[in-house]
Amino acid sequence: DVAEAVVGAIREACPGVIINLTTGVVGKDISGPAACIRRVKPEIAACNAGSLNYLKIKDNGEWAWPPMVFDNPVAKVQKFLDVMAECGTHPEFECFDVGIVRSVAMYVKAGMLKPEMGTPEYNLVMGVASGMPCDAELLQLLPQWMAPGSVWQTTLIGRAEIWPVHQKTAELGGMLRTGLEDTFYLPDGSRASGNGVLIDSLAACARHAGRTIASPDEARTLLGLAKP
């Protein structure tokens, strides 16, 4: 009910906007996010593509939280993809490490991603302490491990170090994402007052790379989504 109310308000305020629903959940029970996908029927939803020891260590050597596993075995990925196929939702494969990037090409080859679900799409999550570092040199290597014809974006977590990597994403042809979930800081090191100023800075990265900002319909075409 909450997801439906929030997404409904967004659609009313921004007609034509592409909704991308989060789905991450620990454990085998995906009934919660699956119910949200079925109720909201988003055009895109996250599909976490592999497991990760989700860790962070403090300067004093203590764990920031109890060590945990963000578990996404193949059977769980398949369950999410089945729900997305049922609802006409395009999966965005969240990749926290290099091996997860490589796994997505196997999912595609195994037929887990149905052709009608659109272009294979990767979200390279960089900056989680126990995952891929937020590093421009690493970023340049990753597209070679993606399925042919894919599109990709980066989710960069951190402070000042993320902005050169956002710029490299724009230069390499990736899609751009930011928000207070990922960072509280603007390129000059000041604290962001909200998502809007972060998006403005991200759009500047695109323009500095000689790229223009896609309309929602242009983005739908890129991703192979049906027009609403």
C-alpha positions as CSV (number, residue, x, y, z in Angstrom):
1,D,0.0,0.0,0.0
2,V,2.8,2.4,0.9
3,A,4.7,1.7,-2.4
4,E,1.5,2.2,-4.4
5,A,0.8,5.5,-2.7
6,V,4.3,6.8,-3.1
7,V,4.6,5.7,-6.8
8,G,1.2,7.0,-7.6
9,A,2.1,10.4,-6.2
10,I,5.3,10.5,-8.2
11,R,3.5,9.5,-11.4
12,E,0.8,12.2,-10.8
13,A,3.5,14.9,-10.2
14,C,5.8,13.8,-13.0
15,P,3.7,12.3,-15.9
16,G,5.9,10.2,-18.1
17,V,8.6,9.6,-15.6
18,I,10.2,6.1,-15.6
19,I,9.7,4.3,-12.3
20,N,12.6,2.1,-11.1
21,L,11.6,0.1,-8.0
22,T,14.1,-1.2,-5.5
23,T,13.9,-4.9,-4.5
24,G,16.8,-5.8,-2.3
25,V,16.0,-8.2,0.5
26,V,18.1,-10.6,2.7
27,G,16.9,-14.2,2.8
28,K,14.9,-16.5,0.6
29,D,11.5,-14.8,1.1
30,I,11.0,-12.3,-1.7
31,S,7.2,-12.0,-1.2
32,G,7.5,-8.3,0.0
33,P,9.3,-6.8,-3.0
34,A,7.4,-9.2,-5.4
35,A,4.1,-7.9,-4.1
36,C,5.3,-4.3,-4.6
37,I,6.3,-5.1,-8.2
38,R,2.9,-6.8,-8.9
39,R,1.0,-3.8,-7.4
40,V,3.0,-1.0,-8.9
41,K,4.1,-2.6,-12.2
42,P,7.2,-0.4,-12.5
43,E,8.9,-0.1,-15.9
44,I,12.2,-1.0,-14.3
45,A,13.1,-2.8,-11.0
46,A,16.4,-3.7,-9.4
47,C,17.6,-7.3,-9.7
48,N,20.5,-7.8,-7.4
49,A,22.7,-10.2,-9.4
50,G,25.0,-11.9,-6.9
51,S,25.9,-12.4,-3.3
52,L,28.3,-10.2,-1.3
53,N,29.8,-10.2,2.2
54,Y,28.4,-6.8,3.2
55,L,31.1,-5.4,5.6
56,K,32.4,-2.1,6.9
57,I,35.2,-1.7,9.5
58,K,35.7,1.3,11.8
59,D,39.1,3.0,12.3
60,N,39.4,1.3,15.7
61,G,39.1,-2.2,14.1
62,E,35.5,-2.8,15.2
63,W,32.8,-3.7,12.7
64,A,30.4,-0.9,11.8
65,W,27.6,-3.5,11.9
66,P,27.6,-7.3,12.4
67,P,29.1,-8.9,9.3
68,M,26.3,-10.1,7.1
69,V,25.8,-11.8,3.7
70,F,23.6,-10.0,1.1
71,D,22.5,-13.3,-0.4
72,N,21.4,-13.4,-4.1
73,P,21.9,-17.0,-5.3
74,V,20.8,-17.8,-8.9
75,A,17.5,-19.4,-7.8
76,K,16.6,-16.1,-6.0
77,V,17.6,-14.0,-9.0
78,Q,15.4,-16.3,-11.2
79,K,12.4,-15.8,-8.9
80,F,12.8,-12.0,-9.3
81,L,13.1,-12.3,-13.0
82,D,10.0,-14.4,-13.2
83,V,8.0,-11.8,-11.3
84,M,9.4,-9.0,-13.5
85,A,8.5,-11.0,-16.7
86,E,5.0,-11.5,-15.4
87,C,4.6,-7.7,-14.8
88,G,6.3,-6.4,-18.0
89,T,9.1,-5.0,-15.8
90,H,12.7,-4.5,-17.1
91,P,15.4,-5.7,-14.7
92,E,18.4,-3.6,-13.8
93,F,21.1,-5.9,-12.7
94,E,22.9,-4.6,-9.6
95,C,26.6,-5.6,-9.5
96,F,28.6,-5.1,-6.4
97,D,31.7,-6.9,-7.6
98,V,33.5,-7.9,-10.8
99,G,32.4,-11.6,-10.5
100,I,28.8,-10.4,-10.3
101,V,29.3,-8.4,-13.5
102,R,30.6,-11.5,-15.3
103,S,27.7,-13.6,-13.9
104,V,25.1,-11.4,-15.7
105,A,26.4,-12.4,-19.1
106,M,25.8,-16.0,-18.0
107,Y,22.3,-15.2,-17.0
108,V,21.6,-13.8,-20.4
109,K,23.2,-16.8,-22.1
110,A,21.2,-19.2,-20.0
111,G,18.0,-17.5,-21.2
112,M,17.1,-16.1,-17.7
113,L,16.5,-12.7,-19.3
114,K,13.7,-13.0,-21.8
115,P,14.1,-10.9,-25.0
116,E,10.8,-9.1,-24.3
117,M,12.3,-7.8,-21.1
118,G,14.5,-5.3,-23.0
119,T,18.2,-4.6,-23.3
120,P,20.6,-6.1,-20.7
121,E,21.2,-3.4,-18.2
122,Y,24.0,-3.3,-15.6
123,N,24.2,-1.0,-12.5
124,L,27.8,-1.0,-11.3
125,V,27.7,-0.3,-7.6
126,M,31.1,1.0,-6.5
127,G,32.2,2.2,-3.1
128,V,30.7,-0.4,-0.8
129,A,33.6,-1.2,1.5
130,S,33.6,-4.9,0.8
131,G,32.7,-4.6,-2.9
132,M,34.2,-2.8,-5.9
133,P,36.1,0.4,-5.0
134,C,35.0,3.7,-6.6
135,D,37.9,3.8,-9.0
136,A,38.0,5.3,-12.5
137,E,40.7,2.9,-13.7
138,L,38.7,-0.2,-12.7
139,L,35.6,1.3,-14.3
140,Q,37.3,1.4,-17.7
141,L,37.9,-2.4,-17.6
142,L,34.4,-3.5,-16.7
143,P,32.4,-3.0,-20.0
144,Q,34.5,-5.8,-21.7
145,W,32.9,-8.3,-19.3
146,M,29.3,-7.3,-20.1
147,A,26.9,-9.1,-22.4
148,P,27.0,-7.8,-26.0
149,G,24.6,-4.9,-26.7
150,S,24.2,-4.0,-23.0
151,V,23.7,-0.6,-21.4
152,W,25.1,0.3,-18.0
153,Q,25.3,2.9,-15.3
154,T,27.2,3.5,-12.1
155,T,26.0,3.9,-8.5
156,L,28.9,5.6,-6.7
157,I,29.0,5.6,-2.9
158,G,31.3,8.0,-1.0
159,R,32.3,11.7,-0.8
160,A,34.6,13.7,-3.1
161,E,36.1,10.6,-4.7
162,I,32.9,9.8,-6.5
163,W,32.8,12.8,-8.8
164,P,35.8,12.0,-11.0
165,V,34.3,8.6,-11.5
166,H,30.9,10.1,-12.4
167,Q,32.8,12.1,-15.0
168,K,34.5,9.0,-16.3
169,T,31.1,7.2,-16.5
170,A,29.8,10.0,-18.7
171,E,33.0,9.9,-20.9
172,L,32.7,6.1,-21.3
173,G,29.1,6.2,-22.4
174,G,27.4,5.0,-19.2
175,M,24.2,6.3,-17.6
176,L,24.4,8.4,-14.6
177,R,22.8,8.1,-11.2
178,T,23.1,9.9,-7.8
179,G,21.0,10.8,-4.8
180,L,21.2,11.1,-1.0
181,E,21.2,7.3,-0.7
182,D,24.7,7.3,-2.3
183,T,26.3,10.6,-1.1
184,F,25.7,13.7,1.0
185,Y,28.4,15.7,-0.8
186,L,28.6,17.9,-3.9
187,P,31.8,18.1,-6.1
188,D,33.1,21.1,-4.1
189,G,32.8,19.1,-0.9
190,S,29.8,21.0,0.5
191,R,26.8,19.1,1.8
192,A,23.9,18.6,-0.5
193,S,20.6,20.1,0.5
194,G,18.7,17.5,-1.4
195,N,18.6,15.3,-4.4
196,G,18.0,18.1,-6.9
197,V,21.4,19.8,-6.5
198,L,23.1,16.4,-6.8
199,I,21.2,15.8,-10.1
200,D,22.2,19.2,-11.3
201,S,25.9,18.3,-10.7
202,L,25.5,15.0,-12.4
203,A,23.9,16.6,-15.5
204,A,27.0,18.9,-15.6
205,C,29.2,15.8,-15.8
206,A,27.2,14.6,-18.9
207,R,27.5,18.0,-20.6
208,H,31.2,18.2,-19.9
209,A,31.5,14.9,-21.7
210,G,29.6,16.4,-24.7
211,R,26.4,14.5,-24.0
212,T,22.8,15.7,-23.7
213,I,20.2,14.6,-21.2
214,A,17.7,12.0,-22.5
215,S,14.0,12.5,-22.3
216,P,12.0,9.7,-20.7
217,D,10.9,8.5,-24.1
218,E,14.5,8.5,-25.4
219,A,15.5,6.5,-22.4
220,R,12.7,4.0,-23.0
221,T,14.0,3.6,-26.6
222,L,17.6,3.0,-25.3
223,L,16.4,0.4,-22.8
224,G,14.0,-1.4,-25.2
225,L,11.0,-0.4,-23.0
226,A,7.4,-0.2,-24.4
227,K,6.0,3.4,-24.6
228,P,3.4,4.0,-21.9
